[in-house]
Amino acid sequence: MPEITRRTLLAFTAVASVVEPAFAEGKCTSRELQALIGAHEAAYVALHRVVHRAGSNSHDRKRADRIEQEALLAICSYPAISRGDRRAKAEYLLATETRGELDLEEHMQAILHSMMQS
């Protein structure tokens, strides 16, 4: 039997957050979550731009990485209450995890804390 890793647990957690009761709220994603996802996407693009830019220094790369991580943590921390928000958050985090980006202990802690706030 395969070992349970943080990534596997995260995948199960994200899938579980998509399973909704029959009385769940509407399907729309809140503007706040849309903005957080947009901010992370922009930070992710900026990070890759800095990393691949000729002449970039370690300070610039560390700063871009920190900004990207903070944007991702904001999504992980977001207390998705509506059906649409839970689905959008889970889909986005699953796609992010597929790229291997959800690898910090803080990501899992933020996701679990956000589930307690819902």
C-alpha positions as a Markdown table, in Angstrom:
| # | Residue | x | y | z |
|---|---|---|---|---|
| 1 | Met | 0.0 | 0.0 | 0.0 |
| 2 | Pro | 1.4 | 3.4 | -0.9 |
| 3 | Glu | 2.6 | 5.7 | 1.8 |
| 4 | Ile | 0.3 | 8.7 | 2.8 |
| 5 | Thr | 2.2 | 11.9 | 2.1 |
| 6 | Arg | 1.3 | 15.5 | 2.7 |
| 7 | Arg | 0.5 | 15.8 | -1.0 |
| 8 | Thr | -1.8 | 12.9 | -0.8 |
| 9 | Leu | -3.5 | 14.2 | 2.3 |
| 10 | Leu | -3.8 | 17.6 | 0.6 |
| 11 | Ala | -5.4 | 16.1 | -2.5 |
| 12 | Phe | -8.0 | 14.2 | -0.3 |
| 13 | Thr | -8.6 | 17.3 | 1.7 |
| 14 | Ala | -9.2 | 19.4 | -1.4 |
| 15 | Val | -11.5 | 16.7 | -2.9 |
| 16 | Ala | -13.4 | 16.4 | 0.4 |
| 17 | Ser | -14.0 | 20.2 | 0.4 |
| 18 | Val | -15.7 | 19.9 | -3.1 |
| 19 | Val | -18.2 | 17.3 | -1.9 |
| 20 | Glu | -21.2 | 19.5 | -1.0 |
| 21 | Pro | -24.4 | 18.9 | 0.9 |
| 22 | Ala | -27.6 | 19.1 | -1.1 |
| 23 | Phe | -28.5 | 22.4 | 0.5 |
| 24 | Ala | -25.2 | 24.2 | -0.3 |
| 25 | Glu | -25.3 | 27.7 | -1.5 |
| 26 | Gly | -25.0 | 29.0 | -5.1 |
| 27 | Lys | -22.3 | 28.1 | -7.7 |
| 28 | Cys | -20.7 | 31.6 | -8.1 |
| 29 | Thr | -17.2 | 32.4 | -6.9 |
| 30 | Ser | -16.8 | 35.4 | -4.7 |
| 31 | Arg | -15.0 | 38.5 | -6.0 |
| 32 | Glu | -12.6 | 38.2 | -3.1 |
| 33 | Leu | -11.5 | 34.7 | -4.0 |
| 34 | Gln | -11.3 | 35.6 | -7.7 |
| 35 | Ala | -9.0 | 38.5 | -6.7 |
| 36 | Leu | -6.8 | 36.2 | -4.6 |
| 37 | Ile | -6.5 | 33.7 | -7.4 |
| 38 | Gly | -5.7 | 36.5 | -9.9 |
| 39 | Ala | -3.1 | 37.9 | -7.6 |
| 40 | His | -1.4 | 34.5 | -7.2 |
| 41 | Glu | -1.4 | 33.9 | -11.0 |
| 42 | Ala | 0.2 | 37.3 | -11.5 |
| 43 | Ala | 2.8 | 36.7 | -8.8 |
| 44 | Tyr | 3.5 | 33.2 | -10.2 |
| 45 | Val | 4.1 | 34.7 | -13.7 |
| 46 | Ala | 6.3 | 37.4 | -12.2 |
| 47 | Leu | 8.4 | 34.9 | -10.3 |
| 48 | His | 9.1 | 32.9 | -13.4 |
| 49 | Arg | 9.9 | 36.1 | -15.3 |
| 50 | Val | 12.5 | 37.0 | -12.6 |
| 51 | Val | 14.0 | 33.5 | -12.4 |
| 52 | His | 14.5 | 33.3 | -16.1 |
| 53 | Arg | 15.6 | 36.9 | -16.7 |
| 54 | Ala | 19.2 | 37.3 | -17.6 |
| 55 | Gly | 21.1 | 39.1 | -14.9 |
| 56 | Ser | 18.5 | 38.6 | -12.1 |
| 57 | Asn | 20.1 | 38.4 | -8.7 |
| 58 | Ser | 19.3 | 36.3 | -5.7 |
| 59 | His | 17.7 | 39.2 | -3.9 |
| 60 | Asp | 15.2 | 39.7 | -6.8 |
| 61 | Arg | 14.5 | 36.0 | -6.9 |
| 62 | Lys | 13.9 | 35.7 | -3.2 |
| 63 | Arg | 11.6 | 38.7 | -3.2 |
| 64 | Ala | 9.6 | 37.4 | -6.1 |
| 65 | Asp | 9.4 | 34.0 | -4.4 |
| 66 | Arg | 8.2 | 35.5 | -1.1 |
| 67 | Ile | 5.5 | 37.5 | -2.9 |
| 68 | Glu | 4.3 | 34.4 | -4.8 |
| 69 | Gln | 4.3 | 32.3 | -1.5 |
| 70 | Glu | 2.3 | 35.0 | 0.3 |
| 71 | Ala | -0.2 | 35.1 | -2.5 |
| 72 | Leu | -0.6 | 31.3 | -2.4 |
| 73 | Leu | -0.9 | 31.3 | 1.4 |
| 74 | Ala | -3.7 | 33.9 | 1.0 |
| 75 | Ile | -5.7 | 31.4 | -1.1 |
| 76 | Cys | -4.9 | 28.6 | 1.3 |
| 77 | Ser | -6.1 | 30.7 | 4.2 |
| 78 | Tyr | -9.3 | 31.9 | 2.5 |
| 79 | Pro | -12.3 | 30.5 | 4.3 |
| 80 | Ala | -14.3 | 29.3 | 1.4 |
| 81 | Ile | -17.9 | 29.2 | 2.6 |
| 82 | Ser | -20.0 | 29.1 | -0.5 |
| 83 | Arg | -20.3 | 26.1 | -2.8 |
| 84 | Gly | -18.7 | 28.0 | -5.6 |
| 85 | Asp | -15.8 | 29.2 | -3.5 |
| 86 | Arg | -15.1 | 25.7 | -2.1 |
| 87 | Arg | -15.1 | 24.3 | -5.6 |
| 88 | Ala | -12.9 | 27.1 | -7.1 |
| 89 | Lys | -10.4 | 26.9 | -4.2 |
| 90 | Ala | -10.2 | 23.2 | -4.4 |
| 91 | Glu | -9.7 | 23.2 | -8.2 |
| 92 | Tyr | -7.1 | 25.9 | -8.1 |
| 93 | Leu | -5.1 | 24.3 | -5.2 |
| 94 | Leu | -5.3 | 20.9 | -6.9 |
| 95 | Ala | -3.9 | 22.4 | -10.1 |
| 96 | Thr | -1.2 | 24.2 | -8.1 |
| 97 | Glu | -0.3 | 21.0 | -6.3 |
| 98 | Thr | 0.0 | 19.2 | -9.6 |
| 99 | Arg | 2.8 | 21.6 | -10.4 |
| 100 | Gly | 4.5 | 20.7 | -7.1 |
| 101 | Glu | 3.9 | 24.2 | -5.6 |
| 102 | Leu | 2.1 | 23.3 | -2.4 |
| 103 | Asp | 5.1 | 22.0 | -0.6 |
| 104 | Leu | 5.4 | 24.1 | 2.5 |
| 105 | Glu | 4.1 | 23.2 | 5.9 |
| 106 | Glu | 2.4 | 26.6 | 6.1 |
| 107 | His | 0.2 | 25.7 | 3.1 |
| 108 | Met | -1.3 | 22.7 | 4.8 |
| 109 | Gln | -1.7 | 24.6 | 8.1 |
| 110 | Ala | -3.4 | 27.5 | 6.3 |
| 111 | Ile | -5.8 | 25.1 | 4.5 |
| 112 | Leu | -6.8 | 23.3 | 7.6 |
| 113 | His | -7.3 | 26.5 | 9.6 |
| 114 | Ser | -9.4 | 27.9 | 6.8 |
| 115 | Met | -11.7 | 24.8 | 7.0 |
| 116 | Met | -12.2 | 25.5 | 10.7 |
| 117 | Gln | -13.4 | 29.0 | 10.0 |
| 118 | Ser | -16.0 | 28.0 | 7.5 |
